[in-house]
Amino acid sequence: MKWDVIVIGAGVIGCTIARNISKYSLNTLVLEKSSDVCSGTSKGNSGIVHAGYAAEPGTFKAKFNTISNPLFDQVCKDLNVEFRRCGTFVVSTIDSGINQLEELRIRGEKNGIKTELILDKKKIKEMEPNLTDDANGVLYASTGGIVSPYGLTIALAENANMNGVEFRFNSEVENIEVKESSKKVMTKEGEFHTNYIINVAGVYADKISKMVGLDYFKITPRRGEYVLFDKETLKLNRPLFPLPTKKSKGILAAPTLHKHVFFGPNAVDLDDKADTSTTTEGIEEIIAGGLKLLPNINLRKIITNFAGLRAVSDTNDFIIEETKIKGFINVAGIQSPGLTASLGIADYVIDILRDSGLELLEKESFNPRRERPISLTNFPNEKKHEFIMKDQNYGNIVCRCEHVSEAEVIDAIKRPVGATTLDGIKFRTRCGMGRCQAGFCTARTVKILSKELDIPIEKVSKMGPGSELFVSKTKFKSVWEDKK
Ligand SMILES: Cc1cc2nc3c(=O)[nH]c(=O)nc-3n(C[C@H](O)[C@H](O)[C@H](O)COP(=O)(O)OP(=O)(O)OC[C@H]3O[C@@H](n4cnc5c(N)ncnc54)[C@H](O)[C@@H]3O)c2cc1C
């Protein structure tokens, strides 16, 4: 079989592109080296839908940030993904900071973004009561917002899959052969033929481009570490940015949609494209940075830390183009604000495909809607009771911190592009994301995965082959089983 389009990489960019392509009568395949969607940078970021004042005017970053931000309301409505347009603050705590805020405001204007410089300390405190008393001014961008980056990516993939796009996981692209009539994409799981390849492999996009002999950019992984605080540690209405540095937007303090607060990220260039470890120095750096904005937060409430890798290209801008190899499209160097820019980038890639001569016939059957999975914790007790009466698995709580039931875990496995790992369950249901960080639910989730996927317990993994949790049974029959 020959595919019309092969997308390499199932991060937020690959999944947005896949969903856009699913509007047309095309056979599309997404190849992903990990065992699930959203296994790369798209799961380790700040989840902020940027207003668009920060990017250098005239760059792709500025263009696609500005185009994409207003699209979030409709897309998130269609996909049933929560999105909150809570606005963002850039906070000055030094006298010279006000000039910097004004420069950012002017930059925003150049990008077509309206922001407001607020110097009234009383008004600032009213808007953000827990912000440091040292704040002498803020730049308020009312169009900024927050979204769950994995929630969005999973929803995009589900919707693309419902509309016909096929996903293959554990399928690392190892080589690509370009012939005049077609392209052969090689993985250990098999070879795939196509005319069009879209390279959205994140920090590995330069490696994929080299496979077709195009060695014209380099991607450096720039790590950003985070600490996450327990739910309701402190009320925060919107993300707070410090004054930006040359390298990044600085270490911020921000809320998540699930009432957590996080500090981070820092910015450290690495050689290793897989190094998402966290470090003592890094954590100290981000805590010090976060405390400048929220000095009264209780550090004992930190429940976990994590890191993500920005894909920084040596052009320092997004690279989005059909290359000199017809039908080979690079979508590379998609660092921040890539999550925000994803929607506009995907529309642009459709234009590239059209301009390249791919016939795009709109499908009447395309359904932009995706039903939201039931999340028991969001319902009042009477409604919970109704669910349990219909399906007793709703009465079996698997994750106590986040109140996730067995029925929700089973649903996460059975949905389109369903979960096959513990992380897959975690990112779809929040099972394991609470205070105990999977101490209680792991054993229960493992059993459900084993049963529903019909695999032995020893094959259940955290995030795909190589991360299995169990080696073998220590007893063939437990004493308890004997007594029964
Ligand atoms: C610390 C940090 C904070 C950020 N904060 C924000 C923010 O607040 N707002 C915002 O807009 N943006 C933010 N970003 C940027 C945003 O996260 C990224 O732009 C976006 O996630 C990039 O998505 P992607 O799909 O290009 O990459 P990825 O999510 O990395 O996806 C690439 C995929 O390709 C797969 N792959 C790689 N090689 C192969 C291969 N050979 N074969 C098959 N598959 C392969 C990978 O496994 C991966 O799943 C942040 C980034 C970082 C690191």
The ligand as an SDF file (V2000), in Angstrom:
LIG
                    3D

 53 58  0  0  0  0  0  0  0  0999 V2000
   10.4330   23.8510   28.9330 C   0  0  0  0  0  0  0  0  0  0  0  0
    9.4900   24.1710   27.8090 C   0  0  0  0  0  0  0  0  0  0  0  0
    8.4230   25.0680   27.9980 C   0  0  0  0  0  0  0  0  0  0  0  0
    7.5690   25.3720   26.9530 C   0  0  0  0  0  0  0  0  0  0  0  0
    6.4720   26.1490   27.1920 N   0  0  0  0  0  0  0  0  0  0  0  0
    5.6140   26.4390   26.1840 C   0  0  0  0  0  0  0  0  0  0  0  0
    4.4500   27.1950   26.4270 C   0  0  0  0  0  0  0  0  0  0  0  0
    4.1160   27.5210   27.5590 O   0  0  0  0  0  0  0  0  0  0  0  0
    3.6780   27.5340   25.3710 N   0  0  0  0  0  0  0  0  0  0  0  0
    3.9890   27.1950   24.1060 C   0  0  0  0  0  0  0  0  0  0  0  0
    3.2890   27.6000   23.1950 O   0  0  0  0  0  0  0  0  0  0  0  0
    5.0670   26.4110   23.8500 N   0  0  0  0  0  0  0  0  0  0  0  0
    5.8620   26.0170   24.8580 C   0  0  0  0  0  0  0  0  0  0  0  0
    6.9420   25.2110   24.6320 N   0  0  0  0  0  0  0  0  0  0  0  0
    7.1740   24.7150   23.2730 C   0  0  0  0  0  0  0  0  0  0  0  0
    6.2950   23.5130   22.9440 C   0  0  0  0  0  0  0  0  0  0  0  0
    6.2680   22.6040   24.0150 O   0  0  0  0  0  0  0  0  0  0  0  0
    6.8530   22.8330   21.6950 C   0  0  0  0  0  0  0  0  0  0  0  0
    6.9790   23.8090   20.6960 O   0  0  0  0  0  0  0  0  0  0  0  0
    5.9820   21.7370   21.1800 C   0  0  0  0  0  0  0  0  0  0  0  0
    5.6240   20.8330   22.1850 O   0  0  0  0  0  0  0  0  0  0  0  0
    6.7310   21.0030   20.0690 C   0  0  0  0  0  0  0  0  0  0  0  0
    5.9410   19.9430   19.6210 O   0  0  0  0  0  0  0  0  0  0  0  0
    6.5010   18.9280   18.5430 P   0  0  0  0  0  0  0  0  0  0  0  0
    5.3510   18.0940   18.1100 O   0  0  0  0  0  0  0  0  0  0  0  0
    7.2460   19.6720   17.4910 O   0  0  0  0  0  0  0  0  0  0  0  0
    7.6150   18.0820   19.3040 O   0  0  0  0  0  0  0  0  0  0  0  0
    7.4980   16.7820   20.2340 P   0  0  0  0  0  0  0  0  0  0  0  0
    6.3840   16.8880   21.1720 O   0  0  0  0  0  0  0  0  0  0  0  0
    8.8510   16.5580   20.7880 O   0  0  0  0  0  0  0  0  0  0  0  0
    7.1280   15.6300   19.2030 O   0  0  0  0  0  0  0  0  0  0  0  0
    8.0670   15.0590   18.3400 C   0  0  0  0  0  0  0  0  0  0  0  0
    7.7980   13.5710   18.2830 C   0  0  0  0  0  0  0  0  0  0  0  0
    8.6180   12.9650   17.2880 O   0  0  0  0  0  0  0  0  0  0  0  0
    8.9690   11.6650   17.7400 C   0  0  0  0  0  0  0  0  0  0  0  0
   10.1490   11.1970   16.9970 N   0  0  0  0  0  0  0  0  0  0  0  0
   11.4050   11.6680   17.0730 C   0  0  0  0  0  0  0  0  0  0  0  0
   12.2190   10.9820   16.2580 N   0  0  0  0  0  0  0  0  0  0  0  0
   11.4470   10.0440   15.6310 C   0  0  0  0  0  0  0  0  0  0  0  0
   11.7110    9.0190   14.6960 C   0  0  0  0  0  0  0  0  0  0  0  0
   12.9590    8.7940   14.2120 N   0  0  0  0  0  0  0  0  0  0  0  0
   10.6920    8.2320   14.2840 N   0  0  0  0  0  0  0  0  0  0  0  0
    9.4290    8.4170   14.7660 C   0  0  0  0  0  0  0  0  0  0  0  0
    9.1330    9.3780   15.6800 N   0  0  0  0  0  0  0  0  0  0  0  0
   10.1250   10.1900   16.0980 C   0  0  0  0  0  0  0  0  0  0  0  0
    9.2210   11.8790   19.2160 C   0  0  0  0  0  0  0  0  0  0  0  0
    9.1620   10.6660   19.9420 O   0  0  0  0  0  0  0  0  0  0  0  0
    8.1320   12.8700   19.5960 C   0  0  0  0  0  0  0  0  0  0  0  0
    6.9830   12.2160   20.0860 O   0  0  0  0  0  0  0  0  0  0  0  0
    7.7980   24.8350   25.6680 C   0  0  0  0  0  0  0  0  0  0  0  0
    8.8480   23.9290   25.4880 C   0  0  0  0  0  0  0  0  0  0  0  0
    9.6600   23.5720   26.5610 C   0  0  0  0  0  0  0  0  0  0  0  0
   10.7140   22.5390   26.3850 C   0  0  0  0  0  0  0  0  0  0  0  0
  1  2  1  0
  2  3  1  0
  2 52  2  0
  3  4  2  0
  4  5  1  0
  4 50  1  0
  5  6  2  0
  6  7  1  0
  6 13  1  0
  7  8  2  0
  7  9  1  0
  9 10  1  0
 10 11  2  0
 10 12  1  0
 12 13  2  0
 13 14  1  0
 14 15  1  0
 14 50  1  0
 15 16  1  0
 16 17  1  0
 16 18  1  0
 18 19  1  0
 18 20  1  0
 20 21  1  0
 20 22  1  0
 22 23  1  0
 23 24  1  0
 24 25  2  0
 24 26  1  0
 24 27  1  0
 27 28  1  0
 28 29  2  0
 28 30  1  0
 28 31  1  0
 31 32  1  0
 32 33  1  0
 33 34  1  0
 33 48  1  0
 34 35  1  0
 35 36  1  0
 35 46  1  0
 36 37  1  0
 36 45  1  0
 37 38  2  0
 38 39  1  0
 39 40  1  0
 39 45  2  0
 40 41  1  0
 40 42  2  0
 42 43  1  0
 43 44  2  0
 44 45  1  0
 46 47  1  0
 46 48  1  0
 48 49  1  0
 50 51  2  0
 51 52  1  0
 52 53  1  0
M  END
$$$$
